[in-house]
């Protein structure tokens, strides 16, 4: 009888100590990409708007190719110029070799022509490499989606200048959704990686299971709270920015 009373007291004590944390939170993407261009140029066309769902490889926007067209033309002219000089030097070299056999020119002259021919051949090779480099730049004028996702920010319009390093679009990966919330410093001792939780998304009338996957060890000095992230089971109509509630049972 005494043992039963002690056990009952312990159960009641544990229940009294246990509580459920109710936290306001937000759906985020753990894989947001800032889309930018590698080359500066005028934006020719923009194919997406904020809120558009895109597929991997889909064209997002394109940059005018006028500047690269000019570079390619110069590179092609360089190839043609060095090719003509090489062919002329090569003919002279072959002719002087025949004259050397007859003793009509010096060996030094032939060696100089041989060296010049080799140098011009190298210049032809280098010029052709420059053409290939310019051709490779064309693929950077069409910016495509690196993965499936949704466009959550658009900072460009057709006719504007694309500046390398400046985010033109922000792409959010819908396959890497997480719940982000804050836990007070006093409640942090009840939180651990792998802990189960329940998530509600009121706008979708959705209630589902979740699990804590990350505790960010950096406190907000103003609120003394820590960020945590949770993975959760969700449907296709869940998007970043949605308001959620997280319930975590603690003991």
C-alpha positions as CSV (number, residue, x, y, z in Angstrom):
1,X,0.0,0.0,0.0
2,X,2.8,2.4,0.9
3,X,4.7,1.5,-2.4
4,X,1.5,2.3,-4.4
5,X,1.2,5.7,-2.6
6,X,4.8,6.5,-3.3
7,X,4.5,5.6,-7.0
8,X,1.3,7.6,-7.3
9,X,3.0,10.6,-5.7
10,X,6.0,10.3,-8.1
11,X,3.6,10.1,-11.1
12,X,1.8,13.2,-9.9
13,X,5.0,15.0,-9.3
14,X,6.2,14.2,-12.8
15,X,3.0,15.4,-14.3
16,X,3.2,18.6,-12.3
17,X,6.8,19.1,-13.6
18,X,5.8,18.3,-17.2
19,X,4.6,21.1,-19.4
20,X,3.9,21.8,-23.1
21,X,5.7,24.7,-24.7
22,X,3.5,26.5,-27.3
23,X,5.7,28.5,-29.7
24,X,4.8,30.8,-32.6
25,X,6.9,29.9,-35.6
26,X,7.3,30.2,-39.3
27,X,7.9,27.9,-42.3
28,X,11.3,28.5,-43.9
29,X,13.3,26.9,-46.6
30,X,16.7,25.4,-45.6
31,X,17.9,25.9,-49.1
32,X,17.4,29.5,-50.3
33,X,19.6,30.6,-53.3
34,X,20.4,34.1,-54.3
35,X,20.4,34.1,-58.1
36,X,22.9,36.5,-59.7
37,X,24.7,36.9,-63.0
38,X,28.4,36.4,-63.7
39,X,28.6,39.1,-66.4
40,X,27.4,42.7,-66.5
41,X,24.9,43.5,-69.2
42,X,21.4,44.8,-70.0
43,X,18.7,42.3,-69.1
44,X,16.9,41.3,-72.3
45,X,14.0,39.4,-70.8
46,X,12.7,38.2,-67.4
47,X,10.6,35.0,-67.5
48,X,9.5,34.7,-63.9
49,X,7.6,36.7,-61.2
50,X,7.4,36.5,-57.4
51,X,5.4,33.5,-56.4
52,X,6.2,31.5,-59.6
53,X,7.0,27.8,-59.0
54,X,9.9,26.8,-61.3
55,X,11.6,23.6,-62.3
56,X,15.3,22.8,-62.4
57,X,16.9,24.1,-65.6
58,X,14.0,26.5,-66.4
59,X,15.0,29.9,-67.9
60,X,14.8,32.7,-65.3
61,X,16.2,35.7,-67.2
62,X,18.5,36.4,-70.1
63,X,21.2,39.1,-70.6
64,X,21.9,40.9,-73.9
65,X,24.8,39.4,-75.8
66,X,26.0,42.5,-77.7
67,X,29.2,42.9,-75.6
68,X,30.2,39.2,-76.0
69,X,29.3,39.3,-79.7
70,X,31.9,42.1,-80.0
71,X,34.5,40.1,-78.1
72,X,33.9,37.1,-80.3
73,X,34.3,39.1,-83.4
74,X,37.6,40.5,-82.2
75,X,38.8,36.9,-81.3
76,X,37.8,35.6,-84.7
77,X,39.7,38.5,-86.4
78,X,42.7,37.6,-84.3
79,X,42.6,34.0,-85.4
80,X,42.3,35.1,-89.1
81,X,45.2,37.5,-88.8
82,X,47.6,35.1,-87.1
83,X,46.6,32.3,-89.5
84,X,47.4,34.5,-92.5
85,X,50.8,35.5,-91.0
86,X,51.5,31.9,-90.1
87,X,50.8,30.6,-93.6
88,X,53.0,33.4,-95.1
89,X,55.9,32.7,-92.7
90,X,55.5,28.9,-93.3
91,X,55.9,29.4,-97.1
92,X,58.9,31.6,-96.6
93,X,60.5,29.0,-94.3
94,X,59.9,26.2,-96.7
95,X,61.4,28.3,-99.6
96,X,64.4,29.3,-97.5
97,X,65.1,25.6,-96.6
98,X,65.3,24.8,-100.3
99,X,67.6,27.8,-100.9
100,X,69.8,26.7,-98.0
101,X,70.4,23.3,-99.7
102,X,71.7,25.3,-102.7
103,X,73.8,27.5,-100.5
104,X,72.0,30.7,-101.5
105,X,71.0,31.7,-97.9
106,X,72.5,31.4,-94.5
107,X,71.5,28.8,-91.9
108,X,70.8,31.7,-89.4
109,X,68.1,33.1,-91.8
110,X,66.5,29.7,-91.9
111,X,66.6,29.3,-88.2
112,X,65.0,32.7,-87.7
113,X,62.2,31.8,-90.1
114,X,61.7,28.5,-88.3
115,X,61.4,30.3,-84.9
116,X,59.0,32.8,-86.4
117,X,56.8,30.1,-87.9
118,X,56.7,28.2,-84.6
119,X,55.7,31.4,-82.7
120,X,52.9,32.3,-85.1
121,X,51.6,28.7,-84.9
122,X,51.4,29.1,-81.2
123,X,49.6,32.4,-81.6
124,X,47.0,30.7,-83.8
125,X,46.4,28.1,-81.1
126,X,46.1,30.8,-78.4
127,X,43.7,32.8,-80.6
128,X,41.5,29.8,-81.1
129,X,41.4,29.2,-77.4
130,X,40.2,32.8,-76.9
131,X,37.3,32.1,-79.2
132,X,36.4,29.1,-77.2
133,X,36.5,31.1,-74.0
134,X,34.2,33.7,-75.5
135,X,31.8,30.9,-76.7
136,X,31.7,29.6,-73.1
137,X,30.6,33.0,-71.9
138,X,27.3,32.7,-73.8
139,X,26.0,30.1,-71.5
140,X,26.2,32.6,-68.6
141,X,23.9,35.0,-70.4
142,X,20.9,32.7,-69.8
143,X,20.4,32.2,-66.1
144,X,18.5,29.1,-65.2
145,X,17.0,27.6,-62.0
146,X,19.6,25.4,-60.2
147,X,16.8,23.4,-58.6
148,X,13.0,23.2,-58.2
149,X,11.6,25.9,-56.1
150,X,9.5,29.1,-55.8
151,X,10.6,32.7,-56.6
152,X,10.2,34.6,-53.3
153,X,11.9,37.8,-54.3
154,X,12.5,39.6,-57.6
155,X,14.9,42.6,-57.9
156,X,15.2,42.9,-61.7
157,X,13.3,44.1,-64.7
158,X,13.9,43.9,-68.4
159,X,16.1,46.8,-69.6
160,X,17.9,47.1,-66.3
161,X,21.6,46.4,-65.8
162,X,22.6,43.0,-64.4
163,X,25.4,43.5,-61.9
164,X,27.6,40.6,-60.9
165,X,27.2,39.8,-57.2
166,X,23.9,41.6,-56.8
167,X,21.0,39.2,-56.1
168,X,18.6,39.4,-59.0
169,X,16.2,36.7,-57.7
170,X,15.8,34.6,-54.6
171,X,14.8,31.0,-55.1
172,X,13.4,29.0,-52.2
173,X,13.6,25.2,-52.4
174,X,10.2,23.7,-51.4
175,X,11.7,20.2,-50.9
176,X,13.8,21.5,-47.9
177,X,11.1,23.1,-45.8
178,X,11.7,23.5,-42.0
179,X,9.9,25.2,-39.1
180,X,11.9,27.9,-37.4
181,X,11.0,29.2,-33.9
182,X,12.5,30.7,-30.8
183,X,12.9,29.2,-27.4
184,X,13.5,31.2,-24.3
185,X,16.8,30.8,-22.4
186,X,15.0,29.3,-19.4
187,X,13.2,26.6,-21.5
188,X,16.3,25.7,-23.5
189,X,17.3,23.0,-20.9
190,X,14.2,21.1,-22.0
191,X,15.1,21.1,-25.7
192,X,17.3,18.5,-27.4
193,X,18.1,17.3,-31.0
194,X,15.7,14.5,-32.1
195,X,12.9,15.6,-29.7
196,X,9.4,15.1,-31.0
197,X,6.9,17.9,-31.4
198,X,3.6,18.7,-33.0
199,X,3.1,21.4,-35.6
200,X,-0.1,23.2,-36.6
201,X,-0.5,25.4,-39.7
202,X,-3.8,27.1,-39.0
203,X,-4.3,28.5,-42.5
204,X,-4.2,24.9,-43.9
205,X,-6.0,23.3,-41.0
206,X,-3.0,21.0,-40.9
207,X,-1.7,19.2,-37.8
208,X,1.4,17.0,-38.2
209,X,4.4,15.5,-36.4
210,X,7.8,17.2,-36.2
211,X,11.2,16.7,-34.9
212,X,13.9,19.1,-33.7
213,X,16.9,18.9,-36.1
214,X,18.9,22.0,-35.1
215,X,19.5,24.2,-32.1
216,X,21.3,27.4,-33.1
217,X,23.8,28.2,-30.3
218,X,23.5,32.0,-30.5
219,X,21.2,33.9,-28.2
220,X,19.3,37.1,-29.1
221,X,20.7,39.6,-26.5
222,X,17.5,41.6,-26.5
223,X,15.0,38.7,-26.0
224,X,17.4,36.0,-24.6
225,X,16.0,33.4,-27.0
226,X,17.6,30.7,-29.1
227,X,16.5,29.7,-32.6
228,X,15.6,26.1,-33.3
229,X,14.7,24.3,-36.5
230,X,12.3,21.3,-36.9
231,X,11.7,19.0,-39.8
232,X,8.0,18.0,-40.3
233,X,5.8,16.1,-42.6
234,X,3.9,18.3,-45.0
235,X,1.8,18.5,-48.1
236,X,2.5,20.2,-51.4
237,X,0.6,23.4,-50.5
238,X,3.0,24.4,-47.7
239,X,5.1,27.5,-48.5
240,X,7.9,29.5,-46.8
241,X,6.5,32.3,-44.6
242,X,3.4,30.5,-43.4
243,X,2.5,31.0,-39.8
244,X,2.7,27.9,-37.6
245,X,2.4,26.8,-34.0
246,X,4.8,24.3,-32.4
247,X,3.9,22.3,-29.3
248,X,6.8,20.6,-27.4
249,X,6.1,18.3,-24.4
250,X,8.8,18.7,-21.8
251,X,9.5,16.8,-18.6
